[in-house]
Amino acid sequence: MDSAELIERLRREGGFRLLPLLGNTGQVAGVHLARFLPGGHLDVIQAWDERWAVWARLPDSVDPAAPFAGPGGGVVRSGSLARVAAPLLPLQAGLLGP
């Protein structure tokens, strides 16, 4: 499964919204996927290509007084897009490779 198919599955089956991920020049540098979960949590995936991605599950809360601090407590995983997405979808066997 290529990254375009995986991103489409995250959207269609996982309930993620797809947005461009901007670099510091304003150019598109990757993809940003997010979904809100019951119980007040947020899943965020940011991927720069199929080899470099990060996922975090965070409390759905931002302190307006410190918006760049981010909420405390959460789970983070980084690696290839396929490895990051694996716990979020029932993926086909063999997708992760050796």
N, CA, C and O atoms as CSV, one atom per row, in Angstrom:
chain,resi,resn,atom,element,x,y,z
A,1,MET,N,N,0.859,-1.171,0.000
A,1,MET,CA,C,0.000,0.000,0.000
A,1,MET,C,C,0.907,1.236,0.000
A,1,MET,O,O,1.803,1.356,0.835
A,2,ASP,N,N,0.669,2.140,-0.931
A,2,ASP,CA,C,1.494,3.352,-0.952
A,2,ASP,C,C,0.919,4.408,-0.016
A,2,ASP,O,O,-0.171,4.239,0.529
A,3,SER,N,N,1.659,5.498,0.165
A,3,SER,CA,C,1.250,6.511,1.139
A,3,SER,C,C,-0.067,7.183,0.757
A,3,SER,O,O,-0.848,7.533,1.641
A,4,ALA,N,N,-0.332,7.373,-0.530
A,4,ALA,CA,C,-1.606,7.980,-0.936
A,4,ALA,C,C,-2.782,7.091,-0.540
A,4,ALA,O,O,-3.804,7.588,-0.067
A,5,GLU,N,N,-2.640,5.771,-0.732
A,5,GLU,CA,C,-3.698,4.836,-0.323
A,5,GLU,C,C,-3.867,4.827,1.193
A,5,GLU,O,O,-4.989,4.799,1.698
A,6,LEU,N,N,-2.758,4.851,1.909
A,6,LEU,CA,C,-2.815,4.853,3.365
A,6,LEU,C,C,-3.499,6.108,3.888
A,6,LEU,O,O,-4.330,6.026,4.793
A,7,ILE,N,N,-3.162,7.261,3.334
A,7,ILE,CA,C,-3.796,8.521,3.742
A,7,ILE,C,C,-5.288,8.486,3.434
A,7,ILE,O,O,-6.098,8.959,4.231
A,8,GLU,N,N,-5.652,7.932,2.291
A,8,GLU,CA,C,-7.080,7.826,1.950
A,8,GLU,C,C,-7.799,6.912,2.933
A,8,GLU,O,O,-8.932,7.204,3.315
A,9,ARG,N,N,-7.174,5.812,3.353
A,9,ARG,CA,C,-7.796,4.933,4.351
A,9,ARG,C,C,-7.932,5.626,5.697
A,9,ARG,O,O,-8.945,5.471,6.380
A,10,LEU,N,N,-6.910,6.395,6.082
A,10,LEU,CA,C,-7.004,7.153,7.331
A,10,LEU,C,C,-8.178,8.110,7.276
A,10,LEU,O,O,-8.875,8.290,8.275
A,11,ARG,N,N,-8.408,8.723,6.135
A,11,ARG,CA,C,-9.544,9.636,5.979
A,11,ARG,C,C,-10.870,8.875,5.987
A,11,ARG,O,O,-11.778,9.190,6.755
A,12,ARG,N,N,-10.960,7.876,5.122
A,12,ARG,CA,C,-12.230,7.174,4.914
A,12,ARG,C,C,-12.596,6.276,6.095
A,12,ARG,O,O,-13.727,6.326,6.578
A,13,GLU,N,N,-11.658,5.459,6.564
A,13,GLU,CA,C,-11.953,4.480,7.602
A,13,GLU,C,C,-11.631,4.969,9.006
A,13,GLU,O,O,-12.246,4.530,9.978
A,14,GLY,N,N,-10.669,5.876,9.112
A,14,GLY,CA,C,-10.229,6.329,10.425
A,14,GLY,C,C,-10.858,7.629,10.886
A,14,GLY,O,O,-10.709,8.011,12.046
A,15,GLY,N,N,-11.562,8.319,9.986
A,15,GLY,CA,C,-12.222,9.560,10.377
A,15,GLY,C,C,-11.296,10.761,10.488
A,15,GLY,O,O,-11.649,11.755,11.122
A,16,PHE,N,N,-10.116,10.684,9.880
A,16,PHE,CA,C,-9.178,11.804,9.923
A,16,PHE,C,C,-9.535,12.856,8.889
A,16,PHE,O,O,-10.032,12.534,7.810
A,17,ARG,N,N,-9.280,14.112,9.219
A,17,ARG,CA,C,-9.371,15.237,8.283
A,17,ARG,C,C,-7.976,15.507,7.766
A,17,ARG,O,O,-7.011,15.459,8.528
A,18,LEU,N,N,-7.857,15.789,6.483
A,18,LEU,CA,C,-6.570,16.015,5.845
A,18,LEU,C,C,-6.366,17.495,5.558
A,18,LEU,O,O,-7.214,18.143,4.945
A,19,LEU,N,N,-5.243,18.016,6.003
A,19,LEU,CA,C,-4.863,19.408,5.750
A,19,LEU,C,C,-3.407,19.441,5.306
A,19,LEU,O,O,-2.647,18.520,5.606
A,20,PRO,N,N,-3.010,20.498,4.591
A,20,PRO,CA,C,-1.588,20.624,4.265
A,20,PRO,C,C,-0.792,20.974,5.523
A,20,PRO,O,O,-1.286,21.669,6.411
A,21,LEU,N,N,0.430,20.491,5.584
A,21,LEU,CA,C,1.358,20.838,6.652
A,21,LEU,C,C,2.339,21.837,6.062
A,21,LEU,O,O,3.070,21.516,5.125
A,22,LEU,N,N,2.358,23.040,6.604
A,22,LEU,CA,C,3.187,24.103,6.058
A,22,LEU,C,C,4.554,24.142,6.725
A,22,LEU,O,O,4.686,23.920,7.928
A,23,GLY,N,N,5.560,24.428,5.919
A,23,GLY,CA,C,6.893,24.663,6.450
A,23,GLY,C,C,7.039,26.130,6.829
A,23,GLY,O,O,6.091,26.904,6.700
A,24,ASN,N,N,8.219,26.511,7.294
A,24,ASN,CA,C,8.414,27.886,7.766
A,24,ASN,C,C,8.428,28.922,6.645
A,24,ASN,O,O,8.458,30.121,6.925
A,25,THR,N,N,8.408,28.490,5.378
A,25,THR,CA,C,8.327,29.432,4.259
A,25,THR,C,C,6.912,29.576,3.730
A,25,THR,O,O,6.664,30.377,2.829
A,26,GLY,N,N,5.986,28.810,4.279
A,26,GLY,CA,C,4.607,28.840,3.805
A,26,GLY,C,C,4.333,27.833,2.702
A,26,GLY,O,O,3.195,27.720,2.246
A,27,GLN,N,N,5.334,27.107,2.269
A,27,GLN,CA,C,5.156,26.071,1.255
A,27,GLN,C,C,4.665,24.788,1.929
A,27,GLN,O,O,4.941,24.549,3.105
A,28,VAL,N,N,3.946,23.979,1.183
A,28,VAL,CA,C,3.475,22.707,1.721
A,28,VAL,C,C,4.681,21.788,1.913
A,28,VAL,O,O,5.435,21.522,0.977
A,29,ALA,N,N,4.842,21.314,3.138
A,29,ALA,CA,C,5.984,20.473,3.489
A,29,ALA,C,C,5.562,19.028,3.760
A,29,ALA,O,O,6.416,18.148,3.870
A,30,GLY,N,N,4.260,18.774,3.868
A,30,GLY,CA,C,3.766,17.442,4.176
A,30,GLY,C,C,2.270,17.466,4.388
A,30,GLY,O,O,1.572,18.343,3.879
A,31,VAL,N,N,1.779,16.494,5.144
A,31,VAL,CA,C,0.345,16.418,5.426
A,31,VAL,C,C,0.108,16.442,6.932
A,31,VAL,O,O,0.935,15.981,7.720
A,32,HIS,N,N,-1.021,16.983,7.302
A,32,HIS,CA,C,-1.475,17.048,8.689
A,32,HIS,C,C,-2.846,16.386,8.710
A,32,HIS,O,O,-3.760,16.824,8.012
A,33,LEU,N,N,-2.989,15.337,9.506
A,33,LEU,CA,C,-4.264,14.650,9.658
A,33,LEU,C,C,-4.681,14.741,11.117
A,33,LEU,O,O,-3.849,14.596,12.012
A,34,ALA,N,N,-5.952,14.979,11.360
A,34,ALA,CA,C,-6.432,15.093,12.742
A,34,ALA,C,C,-7.840,14.519,12.838
A,34,ALA,O,O,-8.627,14.584,11.894
A,35,ARG,N,N,-8.133,13.955,14.013
A,35,ARG,CA,C,-9.494,13.505,14.308
A,35,ARG,C,C,-9.758,13.718,15.795
A,35,ARG,O,O,-8.864,13.579,16.630
A,36,PHE,N,N,-11.000,14.057,16.100
A,36,PHE,CA,C,-11.433,14.221,17.477
A,36,PHE,C,C,-12.048,12.905,17.934
A,36,PHE,O,O,-12.833,12.293,17.211
A,37,LEU,N,N,-11.687,12.477,19.133
A,37,LEU,CA,C,-12.164,11.219,19.684
A,37,LEU,C,C,-13.131,11.472,20.832
A,37,LEU,O,O,-13.029,12.496,21.507
A,38,PRO,N,N,-14.060,10.563,21.063
A,38,PRO,CA,C,-14.919,10.689,22.228
A,38,PRO,C,C,-14.070,10.693,23.497
A,38,PRO,O,O,-13.014,10.061,23.546
A,39,GLY,N,N,-14.519,11.385,24.490
A,39,GLY,CA,C,-13.790,11.433,25.750
A,39,GLY,C,C,-12.789,12.562,25.830
A,39,GLY,O,O,-11.998,12.625,26.772
A,40,GLY,N,N,-12.811,13.464,24.845
A,40,GLY,CA,C,-11.973,14.653,24.933
A,40,GLY,C,C,-10.528,14.481,24.509
A,40,GLY,O,O,-9.639,15.111,25.081
A,41,HIS,N,N,-10.277,13.633,23.510
A,41,HIS,CA,C,-8.918,13.468,23.011
A,41,HIS,C,C,-8.851,13.786,21.518
A,41,HIS,O,O,-9.868,13.834,20.826
A,42,LEU,N,N,-7.640,13.999,21.051
A,42,LEU,CA,C,-7.375,14.376,19.668
A,42,LEU,C,C,-6.207,13.534,19.167
A,42,LEU,O,O,-5.174,13.443,19.829
A,43,ASP,N,N,-6.372,12.918,17.995
A,43,ASP,CA,C,-5.271,12.232,17.319
A,43,ASP,C,C,-4.733,13.159,16.246
A,43,ASP,O,O,-5.501,13.721,15.465
A,44,VAL,N,N,-3.424,13.323,16.202
A,44,VAL,CA,C,-2.773,14.155,15.191
A,44,VAL,C,C,-1.666,13.337,14.547
A,44,VAL,O,O,-0.842,12.735,15.235
A,45,ILE,N,N,-1.654,13.322,13.214
A,45,ILE,CA,C,-0.560,12.722,12.451
A,45,ILE,C,C,0.020,13.825,11.577
A,45,ILE,O,O,-0.717,14.534,10.892
A,46,GLN,N,N,1.334,13.966,11.602
A,46,GLN,CA,C,2.012,14.852,10.676
A,46,GLN,C,C,3.049,14.023,9.954
A,46,GLN,O,O,3.852,13.335,10.584
A,47,ALA,N,N,3.034,14.085,8.622
A,47,ALA,CA,C,3.958,13.288,7.813
A,47,ALA,C,C,4.616,14.187,6.778
A,47,ALA,O,O,3.962,14.965,6.084
A,48,TRP,N,N,5.928,14.052,6.702
A,48,TRP,CA,C,6.702,14.837,5.738
A,48,TRP,C,C,6.948,14.035,4.477
A,48,TRP,O,O,7.133,14.615,3.408
A,49,ASP,N,N,6.953,12.739,4.574
A,49,ASP,CA,C,6.947,11.797,3.456
A,49,ASP,C,C,6.650,10.426,4.051
A,49,ASP,O,O,6.384,10.323,5.249
A,50,GLU,N,N,6.688,9.374,3.242
A,50,GLU,CA,C,6.317,8.058,3.755
A,50,GLU,C,C,7.318,7.501,4.766
A,50,GLU,O,O,7.001,6.549,5.479
A,51,ARG,N,N,8.523,8.078,4.843
A,51,ARG,CA,C,9.538,7.580,5.778
A,51,ARG,C,C,9.596,8.350,7.087
A,51,ARG,O,O,10.253,7.900,8.026
A,52,TRP,N,N,8.927,9.502,7.181
A,52,TRP,CA,C,9.108,10.371,8.338
A,52,TRP,C,C,7.765,10.944,8.770
A,52,TRP,O,O,7.205,11.809,8.096
A,53,ALA,N,N,7.252,10.457,9.896
A,53,ALA,CA,C,5.942,10.888,10.389
A,53,ALA,C,C,5.927,10.814,11.911
A,53,ALA,O,O,6.771,10.161,12.525
A,54,VAL,N,N,4.959,11.491,12.500
A,54,VAL,CA,C,4.760,11.443,13.945
A,54,VAL,C,C,3.252,11.440,14.212
A,54,VAL,O,O,2.476,12.088,13.511
A,55,TRP,N,N,2.866,10.693,15.243
A,55,TRP,CA,C,1.471,10.652,15.688
A,55,TRP,C,C,1.451,10.977,17.172
A,55,TRP,O,O,2.342,10.570,17.918
A,56,ALA,N,N,0.441,11.706,17.590
A,56,ALA,CA,C,0.245,11.987,19.010
A,56,ALA,C,C,-1.242,11.911,19.331
A,56,ALA,O,O,-2.085,12.342,18.544
A,57,ARG,N,N,-1.544,11.361,20.491
A,57,ARG,CA,C,-2.906,11.400,21.044
A,57,ARG,C,C,-2.824,12.305,22.267
A,57,ARG,O,O,-2.125,12.010,23.236
A,58,LEU,N,N,-3.548,13.402,22.196
A,58,LEU,CA,C,-3.469,14.448,23.209
A,58,LEU,C,C,-4.840,14.767,23.762
A,58,LEU,O,O,-5.849,14.519,23.102
A,59,PRO,N,N,-4.892,15.315,24.966
A,59,PRO,CA,C,-6.167,15.854,25.450
A,59,PRO,C,C,-6.594,17.004,24.534
A,59,PRO,O,O,-5.767,17.805,24.098
A,60,ASP,N,N,-7.877,17.071,24.255
A,60,ASP,CA,C,-8.411,18.122,23.386
A,60,ASP,C,C,-8.603,19.397,24.201
A,60,ASP,O,O,-9.728,19.793,24.507
A,61,SER,N,N,-7.478,20.033,24.549
A,61,SER,CA,C,-7.544,21.275,25.301
A,61,SER,C,C,-6.276,22.072,25.030
A,61,SER,O,O,-5.179,21.521,24.956
A,62,VAL,N,N,-6.447,23.354,24.888
A,62,VAL,CA,C,-5.322,24.264,24.691
A,62,VAL,C,C,-5.494,25.412,25.675
A,62,VAL,O,O,-6.588,25.961,25.808
A,63,ASP,N,N,-4.436,25.770,26.353
A,63,ASP,CA,C,-4.456,26.899,27.280
A,63,ASP,C,C,-4.280,28.180,26.463
A,63,ASP,O,O,-3.206,28.398,25.902
A,64,PRO,N,N,-5.306,29.034,26.380
A,64,PRO,CA,C,-5.189,30.259,25.593
A,64,PRO,C,C,-4.050,31.175,26.059
A,64,PRO,O,O,-3.527,31.966,25.274
A,65,ALA,N,N,-3.676,31.067,27.314
A,65,ALA,CA,C,-2.590,31.897,27.829
A,65,ALA,C,C,-1.216,31.380,27.374
A,65,ALA,O,O,-0.241,32.132,27.376
A,66,ALA,N,N,-1.139,30.110,26.989
A,66,ALA,CA,C,0.121,29.509,26.535
A,66,ALA,C,C,-0.169,28.555,25.375
A,66,ALA,O,O,0.030,27.348,25.515
A,67,PRO,N,N,-0.636,29.072,24.228
A,67,PRO,CA,C,-1.094,28.194,23.145
A,67,PRO,C,C,-0.007,27.324,22.527
A,67,PRO,O,O,-0.328,26.293,21.935
A,68,PHE,N,N,1.256,27.693,22.640
A,68,PHE,CA,C,2.323,26.902,22.044
A,68,PHE,C,C,2.912,25.878,23.011
A,68,PHE,O,O,3.783,25.097,22.628
A,69,ALA,N,N,2.453,25.874,24.240
A,69,ALA,CA,C,2.941,24.913,25.222
A,69,ALA,C,C,2.346,23.531,24.984
A,69,ALA,O,O,2.988,22.523,25.280
A,70,GLY,N,N,1.136,23.472,24.457
A,70,GLY,CA,C,0.480,22.196,24.221
A,70,GLY,C,C,-0.036,21.593,25.508
A,70,GLY,O,O,0.444,21.927,26.591
A,71,PRO,N,N,-1.012,20.706,25.398
A,71,PRO,CA,C,-1.546,20.062,26.592
A,71,PRO,C,C,-0.582,19.035,27.136
A,71,PRO,O,O,0.173,18.419,26.385
A,72,GLY,N,N,-0.609,18.852,28.436
A,72,GLY,CA,C,0.235,17.845,29.074
A,72,GLY,C,C,-0.388,16.472,28.963
A,72,GLY,O,O,-1.603,16.342,28.815
A,73,GLY,N,N,0.428,15.468,29.035
A,73,GLY,CA,C,-0.072,14.095,28.983
A,73,GLY,C,C,-0.490,13.703,27.594
A,73,GLY,O,O,-1.300,14.390,26.971
A,74,GLY,N,N,0.031,12.642,27.111
A,74,GLY,CA,C,-0.318,12.170,25.781
A,74,GLY,C,C,0.598,11.028,25.388
A,74,GLY,O,O,1.518,10.663,26.120
A,75,VAL,N,N,0.330,10.481,24.236
A,75,VAL,CA,C,1.094,9.368,23.704
A,75,VAL,C,C,1.669,9.819,22.372
A,75,VAL,O,O,0.983,10.475,21.588
A,76,VAL,N,N,2.930,9.472,22.109
A,76,VAL,CA,C,3.588,9.892,20.875
A,76,VAL,C,C,4.302,8.696,20.267
A,76,VAL,O,O,4.882,7.876,20.977
A,77,ARG,N,N,4.252,8.608,18.945
A,77,ARG,CA,C,4.990,7.585,18.207
A,77,ARG,C,C,5.533,8.247,16.948
A,77,ARG,O,O,4.823,9.007,16.289
A,78,SER,N,N,6.783,7.963,16.611
A,78,SER,CA,C,7.360,8.484,15.375
A,78,SER,C,C,7.979,7.346,14.584
A,78,SER,O,O,8.281,6.286,15.132
A,79,GLY,N,N,8.164,7.576,13.296
A,79,GLY,CA,C,8.737,6.577,12.406
A,79,GLY,C,C,8.174,6.754,11.014
A,79,GLY,O,O,7.777,7.855,10.634
A,80,SER,N,N,8.139,5.677,10.254
A,80,SER,CA,C,7.555,5.751,8.914
A,80,SER,C,C,6.046,5.974,9.038
A,80,SER,O,O,5.455,5.690,10.079
A,81,LEU,N,N,5.436,6.477,7.985
A,81,LEU,CA,C,3.988,6.703,8.004
A,81,LEU,C,C,3.245,5.400,8.269
A,81,LEU,O,O,2.269,5.394,9.019
A,82,ALA,N,N,3.683,4.301,7.670
A,82,ALA,CA,C,3.010,3.010,7.882
A,82,ALA,C,C,3.089,2.582,9.344
A,82,ALA,O,O,2.096,2.100,9.890
A,83,ARG,N,N,4.236,2.745,9.989
A,83,ARG,CA,C,4.377,2.355,11.401
A,83,ARG,C,C,3.565,3.261,12.320
A,83,ARG,O,O,2.987,2.796,13.303
A,84,VAL,N,N,3.521,4.532,12.004
A,84,VAL,CA,C,2.751,5.484,12.810
A,84,VAL,C,C,1.259,5.178,12.702
A,84,VAL,O,O,0.532,5.253,13.691
A,85,ALA,N,N,0.807,4.831,11.494
A,85,ALA,CA,C,-0.621,4.607,11.261
A,85,ALA,C,C,-1.091,3.220,11.710
A,85,ALA,O,O,-2.289,3.017,11.908
A,86,ALA,N,N,-0.177,2.269,11.874
A,86,ALA,CA,C,-0.555,0.886,12.168
A,86,ALA,C,C,-1.524,0.739,13.336
A,86,ALA,O,O,-2.495,-0.007,13.210
A,87,PRO,N,N,-1.307,1.420,14.480
A,87,PRO,CA,C,-2.261,1.228,15.574
A,87,PRO,C,C,-3.594,1.942,15.364
A,87,PRO,O,O,-4.522,1.760,16.152
A,88,LEU,N,N,-3.696,2.743,14.323
A,88,LEU,CA,C,-4.890,3.559,14.118
A,88,LEU,C,C,-5.880,2.952,13.129
A,88,LEU,O,O,-7.027,3.393,13.052
A,89,LEU,N,N,-5.455,1.960,12.385
A,89,LEU,CA,C,-6.307,1.297,11.391
A,89,LEU,C,C,-6.044,-0.199,11.407
A,89,LEU,O,O,-4.943,-0.627,11.756
A,90,PRO,N,N,-7.029,-0.998,11.036
A,90,PRO,CA,C,-6.752,-2.429,10.821
A,90,PRO,C,C,-6.099,-2.580,9.443
A,90,PRO,O,O,-6.791,-2.738,8.438
A,91,LEU,N,N,-4.768,-2.532,9.403
A,91,LEU,CA,C,-4.033,-2.543,8.145
A,91,LEU,C,C,-3.818,-3.962,7.640
A,91,LEU,O,O,-3.891,-4.928,8.400
A,92,GLN,N,N,-3.552,-4.068,6.350
A,92,GLN,CA,C,-3.300,-5.361,5.743
A,92,GLN,C,C,-2.008,-5.963,6.283
A,92,GLN,O,O,-1.047,-5.248,6.567
A,93,ALA,N,N,-2.000,-7.270,6.417
A,93,ALA,CA,C,-0.798,-7.976,6.867
A,93,ALA,C,C,0.330,-7.700,5.884
A,93,ALA,O,O,0.111,-7.661,4.673
A,94,GLY,N,N,1.519,-7.511,6.401
A,94,GLY,CA,C,2.679,-7.276,5.551
A,94,GLY,C,C,2.940,-5.831,5.226
A,94,GLY,O,O,3.955,-5.531,4.597
A,95,LEU,N,N,2.081,-4.923,5.620
A,95,LEU,CA,C,2.260,-3.507,5.290
A,95,LEU,C,C,3.513,-2.946,5.924
A,95,LEU,O,O,4.206,-2.131,5.314
A,96,LEU,N,N,3.813,-3.371,7.138
A,96,LEU,CA,C,4.950,-2.787,7.847
A,96,LEU,C,C,6.292,-3.288,7.346
A,96,LEU,O,O,7.322,-2.673,7.621
A,97,GLY,N,N,6.296,-4.379,6.626
A,97,GLY,CA,C,7.563,-4.910,6.105
A,97,GLY,C,C,8.408,-5.523,7.199
A,97,GLY,O,O,7.944,-5.718,8.323
A,98,PRO,N,N,9.671,-5.831,6.862
A,98,PRO,CA,C,10.531,-6.499,7.853
A,98,PRO,C,C,10.923,-5.588,8.996
A,98,PRO,O,O,11.642,-6.009,9.902
